[in-house]
């Protein structure tokens, strides 16, 4: 039988039962749609997080206290006090760590800040002046605090655009005095609207000298983390090694397993994020695949009904010269056409939903959530759909092909 | 003997249902030459259809030999049988068995889908077959829009579209009024005149009148096998 004839015969077979064919397809559409949706949203989330991480620049290295968190219980270690002035000075010494550009300690607090009658709760970041370079944001009005002000533990603050908006409204903010946790700070700089960098919303930030934050705001003598900038991207691995050796020597650690700090690079984080989102995507896709399985069983069910219903037609075709193979291929092709159409519709529906989801999610997290048509997922979807058709179509098709022509013709 | 067009020897068909054995056919032997018009008659349950199904490769005998064009059917594979059904045999059924919601043209074309006839020749072939049964004006009608007689003529067109050497007609007039029935049998007669061998199962004796030879079955056995005397015939010998 010619392929062209086979196609015509199968399509005609499906057309004679349009609504049933459409309902059968629905199962496959939903299955493929869920897979495409999950994959496209997953890819969007991954790209978003990776973009955020890349926003920090590839030369950035994070040194954080405690061992690398491996689970929820080890988050406690993030609050250990292994990073203090001593460590900062050691890392600043070129003899210990070569190719270090700049280092800033970070002290982070969620605090209330007020001006006049307005009070807000926001993130107060204690940092050094080089944080502007790392976050790539510079005051659009006023100035950033200097090294001198850091050394003097000055009560000066640089505020994000949203903080400015909330506290001051339309009136002038520069030079005004704001109250952060009982202490008066003078606003010396205002940052332009910048949005989020590395999941930090710059616009909601108040930045003060880290020395001031340590002493007057949180009352601690350690740092929440150190951000080290390598001079070049190539130097990053070497700098990481130098930092580890320096801190181990300083803390008398011989076994790296017992480190009371951990060093991560932007590449590290990206890799980890990739892995986590990858695992999540696989997990969700597997769940979505269950609906595809159900859809496949639906196809098999309907094909079995169809084979029984069309017993006489099968007998007739055989009487007129159809071989078992012809009949097998006819019904198999019907199943595959169903799943293929279902797959294509599912891809379109999934991509559309994925696009809508990217708009909604982008609005919720107020970030530029990018939508990308998941080409690989789409190809995979078509492949999977065809396979489902083949797997669940083969049994009914074999059943059809094995009918004896005479008994099939006698069937009432 | 092997050279005969179609020959059966001591054919038996037994249906088993648990312990019970039902003999649908027993000890059937005869041969048929090319160009014969054989009517098979007999009461219901006498085994007419079973015999026709076996002759038309739709069923296999439980015992006995069947030679088609000199070859035992035991030599044929399933695919061979399908090819013979396609090329050498045409079927006409009592219940028409046309595809519903399908045009006359496409119904008649059906056997060609399973043949290796080139696409360019198909339409011509189909039209010629439809013309032969006098339905050229109904090409694009759906089968359900036709009268019973017209349906059966479409079925005949479908049976002869591959130019088969033998046409099996299983009570083609059974569902028709006498006028349409007569027209159908007349067409079969014309096909016979053009060289097609015809097997016609029928109840009514009047349709058997067109036949050159009448085999009468009773209770699965051949009761009589006679040449219709008023026609010129060379066939119709009962194998002793």
Boltz contact constraints between the chains, C-beta under 6 A:
constraints:
  - contact:
      token1: [A, 1]
      token2: [B, 114]
      max_distance: 6.0
  - contact:
      token1: [A, 5]
      token2: [B, 113]
      max_distance: 6.0
  - contact:
      token1: [A, 16]
      token2: [B, 101]
      max_distance: 6.0
  - contact:
      token1: [A, 316]
      token2: [B, 97]
      max_distance: 6.0
  - contact:
      token1: [A, 319]
      token2: [B, 58]
      max_distance: 6.0
  - contact:
      token1: [A, 319]
      token2: [B, 91]
      max_distance: 6.0
  - contact:
      token1: [A, 320]
      token2: [B, 110]
      max_distance: 6.0
  - contact:
      token1: [A, 320]
      token2: [B, 111]
      max_distance: 6.0
  - contact:
      token1: [A, 321]
      token2: [B, 82]
      max_distance: 6.0
  - contact:
      token1: [A, 321]
      token2: [B, 85]
      max_distance: 6.0
  - contact:
      token1: [A, 321]
      token2: [B, 86]
      max_distance: 6.0
  - contact:
      token1: [A, 321]
      token2: [B, 111]
      max_distance: 6.0
  - contact:
      token1: [A, 321]
      token2: [B, 114]
      max_distance: 6.0
  - contact:
      token1: [A, 322]
      token2: [B, 114]
      max_distance: 6.0
  - contact:
      token1: [A, 323]
      token2: [B, 79]
      max_distance: 6.0
  - contact:
      token1: [A, 323]
      token2: [B, 82]
      max_distance: 6.0
  - contact:
      token1: [A, 405]
      token2: [B, 58]
      max_distance: 6.0
  - contact:
      token1: [A, 406]
      token2: [B, 53]
      max_distance: 6.0
  - contact:
      token1: [A, 406]
      token2: [B, 58]
      max_distance: 6.0
  - contact:
      token1: [A, 406]
      token2: [B, 59]
      max_distance: 6.0
